[in-house]
Amino acid sequence: MLNRLKFILDIGSSKISLLAVSRLGKTDHIVAESTVLFDGFMDGEFLSPNELETAFSNLIEDMSAKTRKPITAITIGVPSEFCICVCKRITRKFVSPHKITESEIAELYESNLGFGDSNEYLVINYSPMQFVLDDDVKTMSPVGKVTSNLTLDASFVLAKKSFIDLMMEKFNKIGISNLDFISTALAQATLCAKIENTTSPIIVVDVGHISTSVAVLKGEGLALLSSFSMGGGHISSDIMQVLGMSFKDAEMVKRKVILTIESEHNDYYEVCFKGNLIKAPIHITNQIVKSRIEMIAKVLSDILSIDQVFNSLPIYLTGDGVSWFKGARTIVRDVTNHEVKDYKLPFDNSKEKYQTSKLGLAMLAGIVK
C-alpha cells in the first residue's frame, strides 16, 4: 500500500501538516501525517517567514522516518489568503454542427490562461462551472455532444507569485525542487459536494485560527473565493482582554463554552490546569464568544452580498475556529439569512473532524495528477 505515495502540504493559519497519501482502488487515503505549529499568516503575509525552512525541514525528517520513503516531490495546498479567483465566459462557434472533443475543451482553457502583463499571480487550477450548447442546453460533460455553439463558464484560481517563490526558496534549501500547487478552498469545496452528493452550488466557509476562507462552488469550479483575517484565535484574544487572563488560559476556557446554555450571573466555566483553577463567568464569556462570531458572520454576509445569486445557497461551516461551539451555526444563520449546515469529515467524531482541508487536498491532488 505504501509503495506509491504522494506527499501533500496543508498550510493552516496555526499549523502546517505534511500528508502521505496512497491510492487504494479509486480512493486516496491519508496513511501518515506530520504536523508542526507555527505563527500563521494574516492579510496575505506570513507572520514569521523565517521559521518556515525549519518547519518544513522538521516535517520532511519526521515523515521520511514514518514512511521510510524519500520525499522528492510535494503538492502544496495554497490557502485562500494567497489566492484570487477569476471567472471567464469563453465561447466558440463552429461552421456546422460539430461533435466536441477533449482536445477542443483543453484548447478553450489553454487559450485563456493569460491574465494581463502582471507578474503578481500565477494560475494553479482551472475548472468548468458549466458548458452551454445549442438551445441553451447546460451540461458538465460536453465531450461527444453535437453543437454549433459552445460556451464555457470557466473558473481560474491564481496564487500569489510571492507565495510560490517563497515556497520554492524554502524547499530548494532542503533539497526539494519538484513542487505543485493547488487551491485548498477548491479542494474543500469539491470534497463537501462529494460528501453531500450534490451538484447544486454551495458555499463553504472555513473558520480557522486567525483566518477565514469563503468559497462558492458551482459545477467543478469556484464562482467566488475570498478570505479575511479573523478566526477562533480572535475569540481567545477577546476572552483574554475582557476577563484579564492569559491567552493560554483563555484558550482552555474557550473549549468549555456552550452558547446554548442558560446561566445565572454567578455560574462559571471552570478549568483545572496544573493544579490551578481557572474560572470564567458563563454569561460574560458567552457574550464575548457570541459577539465575535456575529462579527465573523457579518463580514461573511458582506462578502456574499456581491451577487444576489448567492442569497439562496446553503453555507457549509467547517474549520476549528467556531464549528465546535454549540449554537454557532444558529448565530451565523441569523446574521447571514442563509441555511447553515455542519461540514465535517464523514465517520469522524475526533478532535480533527472539522479539519476538512486535509482530505480535500488528498482528493483534489488525486484528480489533477
C-alpha beads as a LAMMPS data file, in Angstrom:
LAMMPS data file: protein, C-alpha beads

369 atoms
368 bonds

1 atom types
1 bond types

-500.0 500.0 xlo xhi
-500.0 500.0 ylo yhi
-500.0 500.0 zlo zhi

Masses

1 110.0

Atoms # bond

1 1 1 0.000 0.000 0.000
2 1 1 2.913 2.355 0.722
3 1 1 4.786 1.608 -2.490
4 1 1 3.464 4.703 -4.255
5 1 1 2.957 7.744 -2.073
6 1 1 2.037 11.322 -2.851
7 1 1 3.071 13.964 -0.312
8 1 1 0.815 16.964 0.293
9 1 1 1.434 20.089 2.392
10 1 1 -1.589 21.594 4.154
11 1 1 -0.838 25.102 5.438
12 1 1 -3.331 26.255 8.064
13 1 1 -3.353 29.528 9.958
14 1 1 -1.790 27.974 13.079
15 1 1 -0.167 24.722 11.943
16 1 1 1.329 23.017 8.906
17 1 1 0.707 19.354 8.108
18 1 1 2.576 17.104 5.714
19 1 1 0.395 14.245 4.497
20 1 1 1.404 10.961 2.890
21 1 1 -1.382 9.853 0.558
22 1 1 -1.789 6.457 -1.073
23 1 1 -4.438 5.319 -3.561
24 1 1 -6.384 2.190 -2.699
25 1 1 -8.741 1.268 -5.521
26 1 1 -10.276 4.556 -6.676
27 1 1 -9.894 6.358 -3.349
28 1 1 -6.981 8.347 -1.931
29 1 1 -6.189 7.665 1.720
30 1 1 -4.031 9.627 4.174
31 1 1 -1.723 6.969 5.585
32 1 1 0.665 9.166 7.588
33 1 1 0.755 12.726 8.882
34 1 1 3.330 15.032 10.442
35 1 1 2.372 18.382 11.969
36 1 1 4.165 21.450 13.333
37 1 1 2.780 24.584 14.925
38 1 1 3.758 27.953 13.505
39 1 1 2.798 31.632 13.774
40 1 1 0.490 31.536 10.764
41 1 1 -0.390 34.293 8.330
42 1 1 -2.535 37.396 8.220
43 1 1 -3.625 39.707 5.411
44 1 1 -1.825 37.570 2.842
45 1 1 1.560 37.581 4.587
46 1 1 3.334 35.036 6.793
47 1 1 3.893 36.449 10.284
48 1 1 7.269 34.687 10.666
49 1 1 8.512 33.644 7.203
50 1 1 11.970 32.837 8.536
51 1 1 10.572 29.929 10.604
52 1 1 9.252 28.133 7.523
53 1 1 12.509 26.475 6.480
54 1 1 12.932 24.859 9.904
55 1 1 9.273 23.838 9.967
56 1 1 9.498 22.243 6.534
57 1 1 12.767 20.507 7.369
58 1 1 11.271 19.017 10.555
59 1 1 8.216 17.818 8.652
60 1 1 10.327 16.149 5.955
61 1 1 12.532 14.447 8.523
62 1 1 9.599 13.155 10.557
63 1 1 7.616 11.973 7.519
64 1 1 10.632 10.238 5.987
65 1 1 11.107 8.326 9.230
66 1 1 7.419 7.348 9.351
67 1 1 7.151 6.158 5.744
68 1 1 10.761 5.098 5.154
69 1 1 10.427 6.734 1.744
70 1 1 12.493 9.547 0.206
71 1 1 10.478 12.727 -0.410
72 1 1 11.356 14.306 -3.750
73 1 1 8.052 15.962 -4.753
74 1 1 5.336 17.764 -2.797
75 1 1 1.914 19.137 -3.709
76 1 1 1.231 22.322 -1.747
77 1 1 -2.269 23.461 -0.847
78 1 1 -2.405 27.239 -1.240
79 1 1 -4.561 28.974 1.413
80 1 1 -7.236 31.401 0.227
81 1 1 -5.373 34.413 1.637
82 1 1 -2.766 33.873 -1.076
83 1 1 -5.238 33.301 -3.948
84 1 1 -7.739 35.056 -6.156
85 1 1 -10.458 33.593 -8.364
86 1 1 -11.208 34.842 -11.899
87 1 1 -14.293 33.674 -13.813
88 1 1 -14.377 33.860 -17.613
89 1 1 -17.041 33.120 -20.212
90 1 1 -15.355 31.558 -23.261
91 1 1 -17.258 30.929 -26.497
92 1 1 -16.537 29.100 -29.725
93 1 1 -18.708 28.878 -32.842
94 1 1 -18.441 26.116 -35.436
95 1 1 -19.348 26.396 -39.123
96 1 1 -21.746 23.474 -38.788
97 1 1 -22.945 21.128 -36.015
98 1 1 -19.830 19.536 -34.566
99 1 1 -19.015 16.721 -32.135
100 1 1 -16.965 18.163 -29.240
101 1 1 -13.607 16.552 -28.480
102 1 1 -11.467 16.568 -25.325
103 1 1 -8.672 18.413 -27.153
104 1 1 -11.075 21.243 -28.064
105 1 1 -12.067 21.634 -24.411
106 1 1 -8.379 21.757 -23.442
107 1 1 -7.776 24.429 -26.096
108 1 1 -10.511 26.625 -24.597
109 1 1 -8.648 26.687 -21.296
110 1 1 -5.127 26.941 -22.725
111 1 1 -6.017 29.904 -24.915
112 1 1 -7.315 31.820 -21.896
113 1 1 -4.548 31.304 -19.340
114 1 1 -3.189 34.825 -19.841
115 1 1 -4.197 37.430 -17.255
116 1 1 -2.514 40.577 -18.485
117 1 1 1.084 41.608 -18.021
118 1 1 1.072 41.373 -14.228
119 1 1 3.610 39.016 -12.686
120 1 1 1.809 39.096 -9.341
121 1 1 -0.259 35.918 -9.821
122 1 1 0.065 32.515 -11.491
123 1 1 -2.742 30.094 -12.476
124 1 1 -2.750 26.961 -10.296
125 1 1 -6.216 25.493 -11.059
126 1 1 -8.834 25.879 -13.763
127 1 1 -12.232 24.176 -13.784
128 1 1 -15.595 24.338 -15.546
129 1 1 -18.612 25.836 -13.800
130 1 1 -20.798 24.837 -16.737
131 1 1 -20.878 24.314 -20.510
132 1 1 -23.722 25.663 -22.659
133 1 1 -24.600 24.095 -26.023
134 1 1 -27.195 24.909 -28.700
135 1 1 -30.718 25.730 -27.467
136 1 1 -29.260 26.793 -24.105
137 1 1 -28.572 23.184 -23.096
138 1 1 -26.378 23.197 -19.965
139 1 1 -24.045 20.322 -19.172
140 1 1 -20.875 19.396 -17.309
141 1 1 -19.982 16.714 -19.884
142 1 1 -19.810 18.268 -23.387
143 1 1 -17.371 15.771 -24.949
144 1 1 -19.105 13.718 -27.623
145 1 1 -22.122 16.023 -27.835
146 1 1 -23.016 17.773 -31.128
147 1 1 -23.414 21.561 -31.210
148 1 1 -22.784 24.631 -33.364
149 1 1 -22.061 26.864 -30.375
150 1 1 -20.039 26.050 -27.295
151 1 1 -19.835 28.306 -24.247
152 1 1 -17.610 27.540 -21.262
153 1 1 -18.068 29.308 -17.934
154 1 1 -14.587 28.737 -16.543
155 1 1 -13.099 29.368 -13.122
156 1 1 -9.380 30.095 -12.749
157 1 1 -7.688 30.099 -9.339
158 1 1 -4.492 32.136 -9.243
159 1 1 -1.881 32.112 -6.469
160 1 1 0.367 34.965 -5.467
161 1 1 3.706 34.598 -7.191
162 1 1 5.360 35.786 -3.974
163 1 1 3.866 32.761 -2.158
164 1 1 5.086 30.340 -4.834
165 1 1 8.538 31.935 -4.884
166 1 1 8.768 31.693 -1.088
167 1 1 7.826 28.005 -1.129
168 1 1 10.340 27.296 -3.906
169 1 1 13.074 29.118 -1.990
170 1 1 12.455 27.306 1.300
171 1 1 12.140 23.828 -0.187
172 1 1 15.108 24.290 -2.521
173 1 1 17.236 24.890 0.565
174 1 1 16.268 21.460 1.915
175 1 1 16.763 19.718 -1.420
176 1 1 13.224 19.522 -2.842
177 1 1 12.549 21.370 -6.106
178 1 1 9.598 19.410 -7.534
179 1 1 6.565 21.341 -6.253
180 1 1 2.974 21.507 -7.469
181 1 1 0.342 23.941 -6.212
182 1 1 -3.427 23.507 -5.834
183 1 1 -6.163 25.582 -4.186
184 1 1 -7.091 24.470 -0.664
185 1 1 -10.501 26.169 -0.899
186 1 1 -11.325 24.391 -4.171
187 1 1 -10.273 21.099 -2.573
188 1 1 -12.517 21.636 0.467
189 1 1 -15.496 22.697 -1.615
190 1 1 -15.089 19.743 -4.004
191 1 1 -14.948 17.324 -1.071
192 1 1 -18.018 18.923 0.526
193 1 1 -20.052 18.489 -2.677
194 1 1 -18.968 14.850 -2.830
195 1 1 -19.883 14.169 0.800
196 1 1 -23.257 15.876 0.376
197 1 1 -23.767 14.159 -3.008
198 1 1 -24.885 17.427 -4.589
199 1 1 -24.283 19.114 -7.944
200 1 1 -26.006 22.327 -6.841
201 1 1 -23.927 25.416 -5.959
202 1 1 -22.807 25.577 -2.321
203 1 1 -20.921 27.943 -0.027
204 1 1 -18.070 26.537 2.072
205 1 1 -16.787 28.653 4.969
206 1 1 -13.664 27.509 6.807
207 1 1 -13.066 29.478 10.003
208 1 1 -9.537 28.756 11.186
209 1 1 -7.381 30.157 13.981
210 1 1 -6.709 33.611 12.519
211 1 1 -8.110 33.376 9.003
212 1 1 -11.470 32.598 7.392
213 1 1 -11.938 31.308 3.839
214 1 1 -15.143 31.751 1.817
215 1 1 -15.698 29.736 -1.364
216 1 1 -18.722 29.296 -3.623
217 1 1 -18.572 26.108 -5.678
218 1 1 -20.510 25.972 -8.946
219 1 1 -20.063 22.898 -11.098
220 1 1 -16.411 21.923 -10.676
221 1 1 -15.075 25.449 -10.206
222 1 1 -15.211 28.380 -7.802
223 1 1 -17.644 31.166 -8.597
224 1 1 -16.276 33.168 -5.663
225 1 1 -13.183 32.982 -3.474
226 1 1 -12.465 35.339 -0.617
227 1 1 -10.812 35.418 2.790
228 1 1 -10.363 37.684 5.772
229 1 1 -8.090 37.652 8.795
230 1 1 -10.415 36.713 11.622
231 1 1 -10.939 33.393 13.363
232 1 1 -11.008 31.369 16.547
233 1 1 -7.805 32.948 17.841
234 1 1 -9.573 36.300 17.950
235 1 1 -12.199 34.769 20.241
236 1 1 -9.442 33.676 22.634
237 1 1 -7.909 37.145 22.460
238 1 1 -11.276 38.734 23.287
239 1 1 -11.701 36.466 26.325
240 1 1 -8.147 37.235 27.433
241 1 1 -8.655 41.004 27.234
242 1 1 -12.143 41.232 28.742
243 1 1 -11.584 38.739 31.574
244 1 1 -7.958 39.668 32.251
245 1 1 -6.363 36.245 31.846
246 1 1 -3.510 34.817 29.798
247 1 1 -4.077 33.764 26.180
248 1 1 -3.368 30.136 27.133
249 1 1 -5.984 30.241 29.895
250 1 1 -8.445 31.898 27.519
251 1 1 -7.913 29.075 25.007
252 1 1 -8.765 26.481 27.666
253 1 1 -11.845 28.408 28.814
254 1 1 -12.980 28.739 25.197
255 1 1 -13.077 24.954 24.800
256 1 1 -15.678 24.778 27.597
257 1 1 -18.094 27.244 26.009
258 1 1 -21.637 26.120 25.178
259 1 1 -23.530 29.012 23.622
260 1 1 -26.939 27.388 24.108
261 1 1 -26.588 27.148 27.884
262 1 1 -28.870 29.257 30.103
263 1 1 -26.917 30.528 33.095
264 1 1 -27.255 32.686 36.149
265 1 1 -24.871 35.562 36.753
266 1 1 -22.973 33.559 39.381
267 1 1 -22.404 30.492 37.158
268 1 1 -18.846 29.858 35.971
269 1 1 -16.888 27.797 33.489
270 1 1 -14.107 26.070 35.428
271 1 1 -10.861 24.620 34.095
272 1 1 -8.187 22.986 36.222
273 1 1 -4.671 23.134 34.768
274 1 1 -1.556 22.030 36.662
275 1 1 -3.324 22.443 39.960
276 1 1 -4.629 25.920 39.168
277 1 1 -8.367 26.580 38.912
278 1 1 -9.353 28.929 36.093
279 1 1 -12.837 30.435 36.396
280 1 1 -14.808 32.491 33.874
281 1 1 -18.394 33.747 34.300
282 1 1 -20.577 31.874 31.819
283 1 1 -22.840 34.808 30.972
284 1 1 -19.983 37.189 30.120
285 1 1 -17.873 34.553 28.365
286 1 1 -20.768 33.501 26.150
287 1 1 -21.450 37.113 25.208
288 1 1 -17.793 37.566 24.254
289 1 1 -17.850 34.485 22.028
290 1 1 -21.220 35.324 20.512
291 1 1 -20.126 38.879 19.651
292 1 1 -17.040 37.684 17.786
293 1 1 -18.976 35.013 15.863
294 1 1 -21.521 37.674 14.903
295 1 1 -18.648 39.837 13.666
296 1 1 -17.280 36.990 11.541
297 1 1 -20.782 36.292 10.184
298 1 1 -21.299 39.980 9.319
299 1 1 -18.105 40.036 7.219
300 1 1 -19.244 36.796 5.584
301 1 1 -22.625 38.334 4.806
302 1 1 -20.957 41.380 3.227
303 1 1 -18.806 39.132 1.022
304 1 1 -21.792 37.099 -0.185
305 1 1 -23.850 40.230 -0.922
306 1 1 -21.687 40.824 -4.007
307 1 1 -24.151 38.732 -6.039
308 1 1 -27.810 38.070 -5.228
309 1 1 -27.437 34.647 -6.892
310 1 1 -25.671 33.559 -3.694
311 1 1 -28.624 34.521 -1.473
312 1 1 -30.371 31.153 -1.628
313 1 1 -27.302 28.939 -1.315
314 1 1 -26.594 26.913 1.849
315 1 1 -23.464 27.619 3.897
316 1 1 -21.363 24.645 4.983
317 1 1 -19.394 25.652 8.084
318 1 1 -16.090 23.932 8.813
319 1 1 -12.689 24.543 10.435
320 1 1 -11.672 24.560 14.092
321 1 1 -12.323 28.287 14.646
322 1 1 -16.042 28.260 15.543
323 1 1 -17.552 24.943 14.366
324 1 1 -17.045 23.345 17.795
325 1 1 -19.316 25.835 19.571
326 1 1 -22.817 24.516 20.151
327 1 1 -25.034 27.303 18.861
328 1 1 -22.518 28.806 16.415
329 1 1 -24.430 27.748 13.301
330 1 1 -27.591 29.374 14.638
331 1 1 -25.753 32.679 15.079
332 1 1 -24.313 32.536 11.544
333 1 1 -27.764 31.658 10.185
334 1 1 -29.428 34.588 11.956
335 1 1 -26.828 37.107 10.746
336 1 1 -26.494 35.905 7.138
337 1 1 -30.062 34.672 6.490
338 1 1 -28.598 31.524 4.926
339 1 1 -29.247 27.923 5.824
340 1 1 -26.120 26.822 7.716
341 1 1 -25.005 23.200 7.765
342 1 1 -22.284 21.272 9.566
343 1 1 -19.345 20.257 7.352
344 1 1 -17.125 17.652 8.964
345 1 1 -15.227 14.573 7.885
346 1 1 -17.504 11.560 7.385
347 1 1 -17.441 8.879 10.087
348 1 1 -15.138 11.036 12.219
349 1 1 -16.024 12.316 15.682
350 1 1 -12.447 13.009 16.742
351 1 1 -10.958 16.396 17.555
352 1 1 -9.927 16.677 13.886
353 1 1 -13.378 16.201 12.385
354 1 1 -13.567 19.829 11.171
355 1 1 -10.124 19.765 9.543
356 1 1 -11.616 19.092 6.126
357 1 1 -8.760 20.662 4.169
358 1 1 -6.573 17.560 4.542
359 1 1 -8.923 15.052 2.950
360 1 1 -9.999 17.645 0.378
361 1 1 -6.398 18.205 -0.726
362 1 1 -5.771 14.461 -0.895
363 1 1 -8.802 14.037 -3.131
364 1 1 -8.099 17.027 -5.420
365 1 1 -4.425 16.100 -5.792
366 1 1 -5.577 12.670 -6.977
367 1 1 -7.952 14.231 -9.508
368 1 1 -5.469 16.668 -11.064
369 1 1 -2.459 14.363 -11.064

Bonds

1 1 1 2
2 1 2 3
3 1 3 4
4 1 4 5
5 1 5 6
6 1 6 7
7 1 7 8
8 1 8 9
9 1 9 10
10 1 10 11
11 1 11 12
12 1 12 13
13 1 13 14
14 1 14 15
15 1 15 16
16 1 16 17
17 1 17 18
18 1 18 19
19 1 19 20
20 1 20 21
21 1 21 22
22 1 22 23
23 1 23 24
24 1 24 25
25 1 25 26
26 1 26 27
27 1 27 28
28 1 28 29
29 1 29 30
30 1 30 31
31 1 31 32
32 1 32 33
33 1 33 34
34 1 34 35
35 1 35 36
36 1 36 37
37 1 37 38
38 1 38 39
39 1 39 40
40 1 40 41
41 1 41 42
42 1 42 43
43 1 43 44
44 1 44 45
45 1 45 46
46 1 46 47
47 1 47 48
48 1 48 49
49 1 49 50
50 1 50 51
51 1 51 52
52 1 52 53
53 1 53 54
54 1 54 55
55 1 55 56
56 1 56 57
57 1 57 58
58 1 58 59
59 1 59 60
60 1 60 61
61 1 61 62
62 1 62 63
63 1 63 64
64 1 64 65
65 1 65 66
66 1 66 67
67 1 67 68
68 1 68 69
69 1 69 70
70 1 70 71
71 1 71 72
72 1 72 73
73 1 73 74
74 1 74 75
75 1 75 76
76 1 76 77
77 1 77 78
78 1 78 79
79 1 79 80
80 1 80 81
81 1 81 82
82 1 82 83
83 1 83 84
84 1 84 85
85 1 85 86
86 1 86 87
87 1 87 88
88 1 88 89
89 1 89 90
90 1 90 91
91 1 91 92
92 1 92 93
93 1 93 94
94 1 94 95
95 1 95 96
96 1 96 97
97 1 97 98
98 1 98 99
99 1 99 100
100 1 100 101
101 1 101 102
102 1 102 103
103 1 103 104
104 1 104 105
105 1 105 106
106 1 106 107
107 1 107 108
108 1 108 109
109 1 109 110
110 1 110 111
111 1 111 112
112 1 112 113
113 1 113 114
114 1 114 115
115 1 115 116
116 1 116 117
117 1 117 118
118 1 118 119
119 1 119 120
120 1 120 121
121 1 121 122
122 1 122 123
123 1 123 124
124 1 124 125
125 1 125 126
126 1 126 127
127 1 127 128
128 1 128 129
129 1 129 130
130 1 130 131
131 1 131 132
132 1 132 133
133 1 133 134
134 1 134 135
135 1 135 136
136 1 136 137
137 1 137 138
138 1 138 139
139 1 139 140
140 1 140 141
141 1 141 142
142 1 142 143
143 1 143 144
144 1 144 145
145 1 145 146
146 1 146 147
147 1 147 148
148 1 148 149
149 1 149 150
150 1 150 151
151 1 151 152
152 1 152 153
153 1 153 154
154 1 154 155
155 1 155 156
156 1 156 157
157 1 157 158
158 1 158 159
159 1 159 160
160 1 160 161
161 1 161 162
162 1 162 163
163 1 163 164
164 1 164 165
165 1 165 166
166 1 166 167
167 1 167 168
168 1 168 169
169 1 169 170
170 1 170 171
171 1 171 172
172 1 172 173
173 1 173 174
174 1 174 175
175 1 175 176
176 1 176 177
177 1 177 178
178 1 178 179
179 1 179 180
180 1 180 181
181 1 181 182
182 1 182 183
183 1 183 184
184 1 184 185
185 1 185 186
186 1 186 187
187 1 187 188
188 1 188 189
189 1 189 190
190 1 190 191
191 1 191 192
192 1 192 193
193 1 193 194
194 1 194 195
195 1 195 196
196 1 196 197
197 1 197 198
198 1 198 199
199 1 199 200
200 1 200 201
201 1 201 202
202 1 202 203
203 1 203 204
204 1 204 205
205 1 205 206
206 1 206 207
207 1 207 208
208 1 208 209
209 1 209 210
210 1 210 211
211 1 211 212
212 1 212 213
213 1 213 214
214 1 214 215
215 1 215 216
216 1 216 217
217 1 217 218
218 1 218 219
219 1 219 220
220 1 220 221
221 1 221 222
222 1 222 223
223 1 223 224
224 1 224 225
225 1 225 226
226 1 226 227
227 1 227 228
228 1 228 229
229 1 229 230
230 1 230 231
231 1 231 232
232 1 232 233
233 1 233 234
234 1 234 235
235 1 235 236
236 1 236 237
237 1 237 238
238 1 238 239
239 1 239 240
240 1 240 241
241 1 241 242
242 1 242 243
243 1 243 244
244 1 244 245
245 1 245 246
246 1 246 247
247 1 247 248
248 1 248 249
249 1 249 250
250 1 250 251
251 1 251 252
252 1 252 253
253 1 253 254
254 1 254 255
255 1 255 256
256 1 256 257
257 1 257 258
258 1 258 259
259 1 259 260
260 1 260 261
261 1 261 262
262 1 262 263
263 1 263 264
264 1 264 265
265 1 265 266
266 1 266 267
267 1 267 268
268 1 268 269
269 1 269 270
270 1 270 271
271 1 271 272
272 1 272 273
273 1 273 274
274 1 274 275
275 1 275 276
276 1 276 277
277 1 277 278
278 1 278 279
279 1 279 280
280 1 280 281
281 1 281 282
282 1 282 283
283 1 283 284
284 1 284 285
285 1 285 286
286 1 286 287
287 1 287 288
288 1 288 289
289 1 289 290
290 1 290 291
291 1 291 292
292 1 292 293
293 1 293 294
294 1 294 295
295 1 295 296
296 1 296 297
297 1 297 298
298 1 298 299
299 1 299 300
300 1 300 301
301 1 301 302
302 1 302 303
303 1 303 304
304 1 304 305
305 1 305 306
306 1 306 307
307 1 307 308
308 1 308 309
309 1 309 310
310 1 310 311
311 1 311 312
312 1 312 313
313 1 313 314
314 1 314 315
315 1 315 316
316 1 316 317
317 1 317 318
318 1 318 319
319 1 319 320
320 1 320 321
321 1 321 322
322 1 322 323
323 1 323 324
324 1 324 325
325 1 325 326
326 1 326 327
327 1 327 328
328 1 328 329
329 1 329 330
330 1 330 331
331 1 331 332
332 1 332 333
333 1 333 334
334 1 334 335
335 1 335 336
336 1 336 337
337 1 337 338
338 1 338 339
339 1 339 340
340 1 340 341
341 1 341 342
342 1 342 343
343 1 343 344
344 1 344 345
345 1 345 346
346 1 346 347
347 1 347 348
348 1 348 349
349 1 349 350
350 1 350 351
351 1 351 352
352 1 352 353
353 1 353 354
354 1 354 355
355 1 355 356
356 1 356 357
357 1 357 358
358 1 358 359
359 1 359 360
360 1 360 361
361 1 361 362
362 1 362 363
363 1 363 364
364 1 364 365
365 1 365 366
366 1 366 367
367 1 367 368
368 1 368 369
